[in-house]
């Protein structure tokens, strides 16, 4: 991994005395924020000083929010002049959406740790009752690291990456009068798409053979505990907590479905970015430095200790640490070391927002009827995906070596052999047996 170069962005000690900007760094109430509540000397070149020092960011209690939390706790936002950033817990993705619509001026937020498709769905008013709130994706926050889980009612099947055994089991339970439920976190979001893909690959129609419900991530374990659902997909730490509380088991970690698949993003309201381009760059740089810090093996335990605190996740350290180190106890006695499939924040271009990945998410939303078939997906990706800003921030951080040569990662291959060529999304749709188009 290329190390952070200090400092093309910051002024040298010799020139700082002439132009250092003194900014006030505030602690976040209830957190383990190490920033001082006194004035902090932030040596930012006046030409690069952010237009504002305040931004409100939302997060859900999922480990892929770690870069934002770490950037706050470790003072990385302060470092680049964003000294009044707040990172605020959201109860659900629906709450995140609603607060983005409000914006910080209306008591909401400016941006968020967010499911990658959501900035698209919000931009066109598809999930906001027709109210269009243009958004940008500034970075990917991680790849991998979600889990598909089953209740203990299916323990005898010991289902893994192949969902086929569930088809007969679902049919039998349904004929006996049982109401089958598959839970995800937001319609058209990443978790929805992972569990739909997995079931459909095994011949299960996620709209006909089982009902799909929305459950906020922190409520997943409680819902499976009381028998409210048969299967669910959610990010860590909830799959591991499901195993640790012995209320279900993990069929797979999603890196097995699609290795190094894109996941969450840093999404911001477009009007905020357009009005504050230097602040957006500084915010992006702080987040990227948080990603680099989270990627260091020697920081994993401290990262998990921070996340476990009441101000952030309020869950036991033991429910977070193993998956953060690539150790997978799937339940039912199945334990594997899968370091290549753990959540990554910086390595393997995890932070760069490939346009080809956004194109896949929109294509899958067309597959399941969330978007019309004639959606101009490429034009939409060019409008929302601001990988150009990512490249600017990476260059300022001295991370030019991490900038990919192309905005496409090329042809992607899934666990069942299906391929997605971003040059021909229609061929991918045509190859799928179960779909709504």
N, C-alpha and C positions, 0 to 999 in steps of 0.2 A: 504494500500500500504506500502510495506517495504521501510523505509527511507534509504537514502544513508549513509553508514558507512564510516566515515572519520577517519581512513585512513589505510587500509591494504596496499594500493598502495604507498601512500606518506610516506616519512620518518618522524620520530618523531622530535619534536623541538630539542631534545637533540643531535640527530645525524645529523640533517640537516646542522649544521655549518661545519661539516667535509666533507659533500658530496653534498651540494646543487648545482644544475646546474643552472647557470644564462642564461636565454634565452630571446631573443628579441621578444616582442609582437608588431605586427603592426596593426594599425587600417585599416578597410576596407573603402575605399573612398566612401563617400556618405551615409554610414549607420549610425545607432545609436550605433555603437560599443563602449562599455564602457572600452575596454582594453586600457592600456596606450601605447603611442608610444615610451615611454622610456623603458629601460631594465626592465623586470618583473622577480622577483624572483620566480621561479617555483621549489618547493621542490620535485623534482623527484629523486627517488633512481637511482644512476648512472647505476645500473644493468638493470634498466627498461627504461633508457633514449631512446627515439626514434632515429632511424638511421638518419632520416631527420626531419626537423621541418615544412616543406612545403608540402601542398597538395592542389590541386585544385578540388573543388567539384561543380557540377552543380545543379541547382534547377529550377523548373517551378513554376510560381506563383499559387500555390495551397496550401491550409492550411496544407496538410500533409507534406509539406517541413519545417514546423515550427521547428522541433527538430534541423535541421541543422542550420537554421537562428539563433535560440535562442542560440545554442552552440557557435556560432560565436560572437553574440552580448554580451552575458553574460560572455564570457571568459572561457567557459568550455574546449574548445580545448587548450587554453593557459595553463590551469591548469594541463593538463597531458603532457605538453611539446611540443604540436603541435602549436607553436606560430605564424606560418606564413600560416595558412589555409585561403584560399579565398573561398567564397561561391558565385558563379557566375550565374547570371540569364541566362536562355536559352530560346530562342524564341519558341521552339516546342520540341516534343520528337524526331523528326527527327534531329534537331540540337544537342540535347543531344547525340544521337547515333553517329553522325558524329564526335563530339568532343571527345567522348570516343575512337573512332577508332584512332584519331590523338594522344591522350594522351597528357599530359602536355608538354612532350618533343617536340611535334610537334605543339604546340600552342593550344592544346585542354585541356582536363580535365582528372583527375585520377579516379574520381568516381562521383556518382550522387545520388540524390533523383530520383528514377526511377520506372516506372511501373514494377511490379514484373516479368512478363515474359520476359522483354527485355534483361536482362543479358544472358538468355538462347539463345534467338534468335541471339544476337550479337556473343556469344561464338562460334556458329556453322556457322556463316556467312550467316544466313538465311535472314537477313535484311540489310546486308552490302555487297551486290553483291559478295558473296562468300568469302570475306575476313574474316577469323576467328580471333576473338579477345577474347581470354579466359577471363571470368569474374567470380567474386565471389559475392554471396549475403552474407553480413555480419550481417544484421539485417532487421527485418520488421520495418517500420517507423510508421505504424498505422493500425488500423482496422476501418471499416465503413467509412462514410463521403463523399460518392459520390452521385450524383443526376441524375435521369432520368427525362428529361423535354420535354414538348410539346409546340408547338407554340399555340398562341391564336386561330388559325383556328380550334382547337379541343376543345375549351373551353366548348362548349355545351355538350360534352361527359363527362366532369369531370372525366377523366380516372385516376385511382389510381393503386394499385398493380396489378390488373387484366387488362392485355392488350387486352383481347378479343374484347372489343368494337371497337378497332382500325382496326380489320381485315376487316369488312364491309366498314368502312370509307375509308380505303386505297384502297380497290377494286373499290369503287365508283369513287374516285378521279382519279385513274389510268385509268379507262375506259373512263373518260371525257378528257383524254389527259394530265393530270397533271404529272409532274415528281416528284416522291416522294423521299425524301432524309432523311436518318438517319445519324447523325454525331457522330463520336467518335474521339479519339485523336491519336490512333496508331493501325495499324492492328495487331491483336493478343494480344493487351494490355488489361489491366483490364477493361477500359471503353467499349471497343469493346465487351468483353465477357459478361459484365453485361447487356448491352442493347440487345445483341443477345439472351441471356438466357431469358430475360423478354419477348421479342416479341415471341420467339419460344414457351414459356409456354402458350401463348394465341393463338397458332395456326398460327402465322405469320412467314413466312419464310423470314429471314433477307437478303437473297440473291436473292429471287424471287419476293417477294411482295413489296420490297422497295429497293432503292439503298443505299449503304453505302459509306460515304465520310469521309475524314480525315480533321479535323479542329483543330488547336492548341487551348489549353484551354482558353487563354486570348481573343481569337477571337470568342468564342461561342456566347456570347450575341449579339455582333454586327451582326453576321450572321443570327441569328433568327430574329433580328429586321428588317432586309431587306427581310425577306421571303426566305432565301436561304436553309432552312431545316425545316422539319416537326417535328423531334424529335432529341434529342441528349442526350448523357451521358458525364458527366464531374465532376471533383471534385469541392469542395467548394473553393473560395467563389462565383463561377459563377452561380450555381443554385439559390442561394438567390438573387444575383444581377438581374437575369432574372425576379424574382418576384418583386423586388423593383423597377425595371424599367417598370414593367407592359407590358412586351413583350412576355410573355409566363407563363406557370405554371409548377409546379413540380408534376409529377405523384407519385414519391416515393423517399425516401432516401434509399440508397442501403442496409442499415442494415435491412430493411424490406424484402429484397430479400433473404438475407442470413445473419443472425445476427452474428456480430463479424467476418465478412469476412475479409480475408487478403487484403491488398491494396499495398501501395508503399513499396519499399525496399531501403536500402542503398547498392548500387552496386558499386564495385570497380574493376578496371582492375586487373586480377590475377597476372600479372607480377609485378605490384606495390606492392601488398600485399606480394608476395613471396620474393621480394627484401627488404622489410621494415616491417617485422612482428611486431616489437615493435611499430613502428609508426602506423601500422594498428590497433593494440590493443588500443593505446592511442586515436586514432581517433574514434574508436568504443566506448570507455569509455566516451569521451566528448559528442558524439551523444546520448548515453544512458542517461547521466545526463540531456541533453536537453530534452529528452522524459519525464523524471521524473518531471522536472520543468514544462513542458507544461501540465502535467496531474493534477497539483494542481489547484483546483477551484479558489483559491485566485489569481492565476497568469493569468487567462484567459483574463481579460481585458487588462493587459499589453502586453500579447502575441499578441492580436489582434491589439493593437496600433502599436506595432513594425512591424507586417506584413503589415499594411496599409501604411507604409511610402513609399515614392517615390523610395527609393533604393531597396525595396523588391517588393511589389505588386502594389503600387500606386493605391489603390482603397479605397473607403470610409470605415471607421471603421464600419459603420452601415451595410455594406454588409458582414461582417465577424462575428461579435460578437454573434448574436443570435444562429447560428448553433453550435458555439463553446461552448455554454451553454446548448445545447439540446432543443432549442426553434425552432419550425418549422412552418413558414408561407409558406404553399405550394402554395398559390395563390387561387383565386376563393373563398375566404372567409374561407378556411380550415386552421385552426391553431391548432397545437398540441404540447404538451410537451412530448418529447421522449428522456430523458436523457440517457437511456440505448443504444440508437442507434446513439448517436453522435460519432464523430471521437474520438478514443482513441489512446493514444500514449504509455502508459505503463500498465495501469490496464488491467486485463483479458488477461495477456500474450501477449499484443499487440506488444511488441518489439521482442519477440522470433520468429525466422524464422522456423516455423514448416515445415518439409520436406513434410508432407502430403498435405500441401496447395500448395506447388510448383508442386506436382504431379497432383493436380486438374487443375492448370493452363495449364500444358502441355497436359493433357487429353482433355481439352476444345479446345486447339489449334489443336489437332487431329480431334476433332468433326467437326470443321469448315474448315478443309482442309489445314490449315497452316503448319501442320507437317504430315509426312507419318504415316500410321497406325502401321507400324512395329518399330517405334521409341522406343528405350530402355529407357523409361522415368525414371525408377528407378536409373539406372546407371548414367544418366545425372544429376538427382537431387543430387546424392551423390558427383558428380564432382563439381557442381556449388554452392550448398548450404553449407556454412561454419558455421553451427550452433555450431560447436566445438569452433570456435573463439569467438562466442557470449558467450558461457558458461565460457570461460576463462576470458573475460572482466567482466561478471557479478560477478564472484568470486572475482576478484580484487576490485570490487566496494562494496563488502560486501553484494551482492544481491543474495546469494545462494538460498534463499527461492523462488526466482522468476524463478528458472531453472526447467522446466517441467521434469517429470519422463520419458517421451517418446518423440521421434522426430515426433510422429503422434498425432494429436488431436482427432483421432478416426473418427467414422462415422459422416458425416456432413449432415444436413437436410435443404433443401431449402423451400421457401415459398409455393411451389406447392406440397410439399410432396415427391419430388424426393430426394433420398439419394445417397451420394457418399461414398463408402467404399474404403479407400486407399489400402486395401488388395486385392481389386478386381475392378480395374478401368474399365475393359472390361464390367462387369455387368452394370456399370453406363452408358457406351456408348450404350449398347444394349437396355437399358430402354428408351432411348430418341427417340421421334417420328421424330423430324426434325434435320437432321445432314447431313454431306457430306461424311460420311463413312458408 
